[in-house]
Amino acid sequence: MRRRLPGIVVPLVAVTAGSLTLPALADQAAGQSGQNQGQNQGNPASPVGEAPPQQSAPAAPAQVFDEPTALTPRGKFVFEPSAQYVHSTNNQVALVGYSILPAITIGEINIQRVESNLDYFNLTGRYGITSRLELEVRVPYVVADTTTETRPLATASTSNEFFNASGSDVGDVEMALRAQLNHFRGDNTVYLATVRFKSHTGSNIFEEPINPDTGLQTKIPSGSGFDSVQGGLTFLKPSDPAVFFGGVAYTKSFSRFVSTNYGYVYPGNILDLNLGMGMAINDKASLSIGYQHSVVSQTDQRFVKESDDETAVNQTQYAITKIGTIQIGTMRFGISYQLSKDTFLNTTIGIGVTRDSPDLEATVRLPIRF
């Protein structure tokens, strides 16, 4: 449920109009400056004057995906509060009956319109263990509200029925380790590897009560209900005057025995692909655009037929529910602005482009470096 399924808090890799800056470049620049100074001293004919003023730190490209494309410097800590709003509306048509011809249906046709509004409030902390390795911890708080509108077409009903459900609680806590795999030499591609673990600390769908009249939940869960591990690879490629970035990630969700009513649930795994481009507007602001596509594989539910003993599942289980593959595509636009030396404001708008995607995502991040 989570749609995170993605500003750059610390400009380890920072975009300026025509260059890509890393901390290692400072040493290179210092060495080159000393060399030039020595040449000037050895050549009296060289002009002598005031050094040009140093430019302020360049702005980093706006973060449009969950994974940042820069690491926290060694010994530094970044605290990042963020808020995300996700809105989606789905229309569903359900048939209770059968068809004797393609145009003739016997039974009840029920139309549902489900409107969902989710608010995620995240507290994220990142610490630079080394110059090429950082640790991240994220604690979310979820506020959810859904409205389900139903109306049967094959009956004499002339009015719609509405059912509201809401919920708020701490979500699934996450922990990640992110590493830079290679050195930056000025124009080469930089690679970042990420390993992320997501717990199921939030409330889940199997614990919430169900209205016996509608068959819908009366409270919206704040978590997925399953642990998962994600491995990913992100790249960053400078190409004057822009920087291209993207990556691939695979999330493995672990099945578990829920209860005798639900049996075993095998959640689908997720393949994420994303690609984007960032460009500096000036020394404080930058603009990014990107596309992310997620493929969620089939989810199975297996019920223990004769016993609720976990050891007997290999002999007696059988599938009773299957949910097909889900395609989620989102186009994102982001703007980052440097408020001060150690504070950035990052805003992102996401627009769903596939049927299963949320209609709208709006995210605000405020990374602060200490």
matplotlib code that plots the C-alpha trace (Angstrom):
import matplotlib.pyplot as plt

x = [0.0, 2.8, 3.8, 6.9, 7.9, 11.8, 16.1, 19.5, 20.3, 24.1, 25.7, 28.3, 27.3, 26.1, 25.1, 26.2, 25.9, 28.4, 30.2, 29.8, 31.4, 32.6, 34.7, 37.7, 37.6, 38.5, 41.8, 42.4, 41.6, 43.9, 46.8, 46.2, 46.0, 49.4, 50.9, 49.7, 51.0, 54.4, 54.4, 53.5, 56.3, 58.8, 57.6, 57.8, 56.0, 52.8, 50.1, 49.5, 46.0, 43.2, 42.0, 38.4, 35.8, 34.8, 31.4, 28.9, 28.2, 26.3, 22.7, 22.0, 19.3, 15.9, 15.2, 12.3, 12.7, 12.9, 16.6, 18.8, 21.7, 24.2, 25.8, 26.2, 29.9, 31.8, 30.9, 27.9, 24.3, 21.3, 17.8, 15.1, 11.4, 9.1, 5.4, 3.7, 0.1, -1.2, -4.7, -6.2, -9.7, -10.6, -13.8, -14.7, -17.5, -18.5, -20.9, -22.7, -24.4, -23.6, -23.9, -25.9, -24.8, -22.1, -24.8, -27.2, -26.3, -28.4, -27.5, -26.6, -24.1, -22.5, -20.4, -17.9, -16.0, -13.2, -11.5, -8.4, -6.4, -3.1, -0.8, 2.7, 4.8, 8.4, 11.3, 14.5, 18.0, 21.2, 24.7, 28.0, 29.9, 32.7, 33.1, 31.5, 29.1, 26.0, 23.3, 19.7, 16.7, 13.1, 10.1, 6.7, 3.4, 0.4, -3.0, -5.5, -9.0, -11.1, -14.7, -16.4, -19.4, -21.6, -24.7, -26.3, -27.6, -29.8, -32.1, -34.6, -32.2, -32.0, -29.5, -25.8, -24.5, -21.4, -19.0, -16.2, -13.1, -10.1, -7.0, -3.8, -0.8, 3.0, 3.9, 6.6, 10.0, 12.8, 16.6, 19.0, 22.8, 24.0, 27.5, 29.3, 31.0, 33.5, 35.5, 34.4, 37.0, 35.2, 33.0, 32.5, 29.4, 29.1, 27.3, 25.5, 24.4, 21.6, 20.3, 17.1, 15.0, 11.4, 9.7, 6.0, 5.7, 2.6, -0.9, -1.9, -4.9, -5.4, -5.8, -8.4, -12.2, -14.6, -18.1, -20.4, -22.9, -20.5, -17.5, -15.2, -12.7, -13.8, -10.2, -7.4, -4.1, -0.9, 1.5, 1.8, 1.9, 5.0, 8.8, 10.8, 14.3, 15.3, 18.5, 19.1, 21.7, 21.6, 23.8, 24.7, 26.1, 27.1, 26.5, 27.1, 24.9, 22.7, 23.1, 21.3, 20.3, 18.3, 18.4, 16.9, 15.7, 14.2, 12.1, 11.6, 8.6, 8.5, 5.4, 3.9, 1.1, -1.5, -4.3, -6.6, -9.0, -6.4, -3.9, -0.6, -0.1, 2.6, 2.9, 4.2, 7.7, 8.4, 10.7, 11.4, 12.9, 13.5, 15.2, 15.6, 17.5, 18.5, 19.7, 20.7, 18.8, 21.3, 23.6, 20.8, 17.9, 17.7, 15.0, 14.5, 12.2, 11.9, 9.8, 9.4, 7.8, 7.1, 5.9, 4.3, 4.2, 1.3, 0.1, -1.1, -3.1, -2.9, -5.3, -4.6, -7.4, -7.5, -5.1, -3.8, -0.4, 2.3, 4.2, 1.2, 1.0, 3.2, 0.8, -2.6, -2.4, -4.2, -4.5, -7.8, -7.0, -4.7, -4.1, -2.6, 0.5, 0.1, 1.8, 2.5, 3.9, 4.5, 5.9, 7.6, 8.7, 10.9, 12.4, 15.1, 16.2, 19.1, 17.7, 21.1, 24.4, 23.1, 19.4, 17.5, 13.8, 12.7, 9.3, 8.0, 4.8, 4.0, 1.3, 0.1, 0.2, -1.1, -4.5, -3.1, -1.1, -2.2, -3.6, -1.5, 1.5, 2.8, 6.0, 7.9, 11.3, 13.4, 16.9, 19.1, 22.8, 24.5]
y = [0.0, 1.8, 4.2, 5.2, 2.6, 7.1, 16.4, 15.0, 15.8, 16.1, 17.2, 14.4, 14.5, 18.0, 19.4, 22.8, 24.3, 22.2, 20.1, 17.4, 18.0, 15.5, 16.1, 14.5, 17.3, 19.8, 18.1, 18.1, 21.8, 22.6, 20.7, 22.5, 25.8, 25.2, 24.2, 27.4, 29.4, 27.9, 28.6, 32.2, 32.6, 31.2, 33.5, 37.2, 38.1, 36.5, 38.9, 39.2, 40.2, 39.3, 35.7, 35.3, 35.0, 31.4, 30.3, 29.0, 25.3, 24.1, 22.9, 19.2, 17.8, 17.4, 13.9, 12.4, 8.7, 7.1, 6.4, 9.5, 9.7, 11.1, 9.8, 11.5, 12.6, 10.7, 11.6, 13.8, 13.2, 14.2, 14.5, 14.6, 15.1, 14.6, 14.5, 12.8, 12.9, 10.1, 10.2, 7.5, 6.7, 3.3, 2.2, -1.5, -3.5, -6.7, -9.4, -11.8, -14.2, -15.6, -14.8, -17.0, -14.8, -12.1, -9.4, -11.1, -11.3, -12.9, -11.8, -8.6, -6.1, -4.0, -0.9, 0.3, 3.6, 3.6, 6.9, 6.7, 9.5, 8.6, 10.8, 9.7, 11.6, 10.2, 10.9, 9.8, 9.8, 9.2, 8.9, 8.7, 5.8, 6.4, 8.6, 5.9, 4.2, 5.4, 4.0, 5.1, 4.6, 5.7, 5.8, 6.5, 7.6, 6.9, 8.6, 6.9, 7.6, 5.7, 6.2, 3.3, 4.1, 1.2, 0.9, -2.2, -1.8, -4.9, -4.0, -1.3, 0.8, 4.4, 5.7, 5.0, 3.6, 5.0, 3.4, 5.3, 3.9, 5.5, 4.8, 6.2, 4.5, 4.1, 2.4, -0.1, 0.9, 0.6, 0.4, 0.7, 0.5, 2.4, 2.3, 4.0, 1.4, 3.4, 6.7, 9.7, 11.0, 14.0, 12.5, 8.8, 7.0, 6.7, 3.6, 3.3, 0.0, -0.3, -3.0, -2.2, -4.1, -3.2, -4.6, -5.1, -2.9, -1.2, -2.6, -4.9, -5.8, -9.1, -7.5, -4.9, -5.6, -6.2, -4.9, -8.0, -6.1, -4.7, -7.1, -4.1, -3.2, -0.6, 0.6, 1.2, -0.5, 1.5, -1.3, -4.1, -7.0, -8.6, -8.2, -7.6, -7.1, -4.9, -4.8, -2.1, -0.4, 3.3, 5.1, 8.8, 10.0, 13.6, 14.9, 18.7, 20.6, 17.9, 14.7, 11.5, 9.1, 6.0, 2.5, -0.9, -2.6, -5.9, -6.4, -9.9, -10.1, -13.0, -15.1, -16.0, -17.9, -15.3, -17.3, -20.3, -18.0, -16.7, -19.5, -18.8, -15.6, -15.3, -11.6, -10.7, -9.5, -6.1, -5.1, -1.3, 0.5, 4.2, 6.8, 10.6, 13.7, 16.7, 20.2, 23.1, 26.3, 28.4, 27.9, 27.2, 25.7, 22.6, 20.8, 17.0, 14.8, 11.1, 8.0, 5.0, 1.7, -1.1, -4.6, -6.5, -10.2, -12.5, -12.8, -16.2, -17.2, -20.8, -22.3, -25.2, -27.6, -30.0, -28.6, -25.3, -26.8, -25.0, -28.2, -29.7, -27.1, -28.9, -31.8, -30.1, -26.6, -25.5, -22.1, -20.3, -16.8, -15.4, -11.7, -11.1, -9.0, -5.3, -2.6, 0.8, 3.6, 7.1, 10.3, 12.6, 16.2, 17.7, 21.0, 21.4, 24.7, 25.3, 27.3, 27.5, 25.9, 22.7, 22.8, 21.9, 22.1, 19.4, 19.1, 16.4, 15.9, 12.4, 11.6, 8.0, 6.8, 3.2, 2.0, 0.6, 3.7, 6.4, 9.4, 12.0, 12.1, 15.2, 15.0, 17.6, 16.9, 19.1, 17.5, 19.2, 18.3, 18.4]
z = [0.0, 0.4, -2.4, -1.7, -3.9, -4.2, -2.2, -2.3, 1.3, 1.1, -2.1, -2.3, -6.0, -6.8, -10.1, -11.3, -14.8, -16.6, -13.9, -11.3, -7.9, -5.4, -2.2, -4.0, -6.5, -3.8, -3.3, -7.0, -7.3, -4.4, -6.0, -9.3, -7.6, -5.9, -9.2, -10.9, -8.1, -8.4, -12.1, -11.5, -9.0, -11.5, -14.2, -13.3, -16.5, -15.3, -14.2, -10.6, -9.2, -6.8, -6.9, -8.3, -5.6, -4.6, -5.7, -3.2, -2.9, -6.0, -5.7, -6.0, -8.3, -6.7, -5.3, -7.2, -6.1, -2.7, -3.0, -2.9, -5.4, -2.9, 0.3, 3.7, 4.3, 6.9, 10.5, 9.4, 10.4, 8.3, 9.8, 7.2, 8.1, 5.2, 4.4, 1.5, 0.3, -2.0, -3.7, -5.8, -7.2, -8.5, -10.3, -10.0, -11.5, -9.8, -11.2, -9.0, -11.4, -14.8, -18.5, -21.0, -24.0, -24.2, -24.1, -21.7, -18.0, -15.2, -11.7, -9.9, -11.3, -8.6, -9.3, -6.7, -6.6, -4.0, -3.1, -1.0, 0.7, 2.4, 4.4, 5.3, 7.9, 7.9, 10.2, 8.4, 9.8, 7.8, 9.2, 7.2, 8.5, 6.0, 3.0, 0.9, 3.3, 5.1, 7.4, 7.2, 9.5, 8.6, 10.9, 9.2, 10.7, 8.4, 8.3, 5.9, 4.9, 2.3, 0.9, -0.9, -3.0, -4.2, -6.3, -7.7, -11.3, -11.6, -8.7, -8.1, -6.0, -7.0, -4.5, -3.8, -0.6, 1.1, 3.5, 5.2, 6.9, 8.4, 10.5, 11.8, 13.4, 13.2, 9.9, 8.9, 10.2, 7.7, 7.8, 4.9, 4.2, 1.1, -0.4, -3.2, -5.4, -7.4, -7.4, -9.3, -11.8, -13.3, -16.0, -15.3, -14.0, -10.3, -8.8, -5.5, -4.0, -1.4, 0.9, 2.7, 5.3, 6.0, 9.1, 9.7, 12.8, 11.6, 11.9, 9.0, 7.0, 8.9, 12.3, 11.5, 12.1, 9.2, 8.8, 8.4, 6.3, 3.7, 4.0, 4.2, 6.9, 9.4, 10.0, 7.5, 8.4, 8.6, 7.4, 4.9, 7.4, 6.0, 6.3, 3.2, 2.0, -1.0, -3.0, -5.5, -7.7, -8.6, -11.2, -11.7, -15.0, -15.7, -19.1, -19.4, -18.5, -17.0, -14.8, -15.6, -12.8, -12.4, -11.1, -10.5, -7.3, -6.3, -3.2, -1.7, 0.6, 3.1, 3.5, 6.8, 8.5, 9.4, 11.1, 10.6, 8.8, 6.3, 6.2, 4.6, 2.5, -0.1, -1.0, -4.4, -5.0, -6.6, -9.4, -9.6, -12.6, -12.7, -14.8, -14.5, -15.3, -13.1, -14.1, -12.0, -12.5, -10.5, -7.6, -5.2, -7.2, -9.4, -11.3, -11.9, -13.9, -13.7, -14.4, -12.1, -13.0, -10.5, -11.3, -8.4, -9.0, -8.2, -4.6, -3.3, -0.3, 0.8, 3.3, 5.6, 4.7, 7.7, 10.3, 11.5, 12.3, 10.4, 9.8, 8.0, 5.4, 2.9, 2.8, 3.1, 1.7, -1.4, -3.1, -2.6, -3.7, -6.4, -7.2, -10.6, -11.6, -10.9, -13.1, -11.4, -13.4, -12.1, -13.7, -11.2, -11.2, -8.5, -7.4, -4.8, -3.2, -0.8, 2.1, 3.9, 3.9, 5.5, 4.8, 1.6, 0.6, -1.8, -3.4, -5.7, -7.7, -9.0, -11.6, -12.2, -15.8, -15.4, -14.1, -10.8, -10.0, -7.5, -9.3, -7.5, -5.2, -3.4, -1.3, 0.7, 2.3, 4.5, 4.9, 7.5, 8.0, 11.3]

ax = plt.figure().add_subplot(projection="3d")
ax.plot(x, y, z, "-o")
ax.set_aspect("equal")
plt.show()
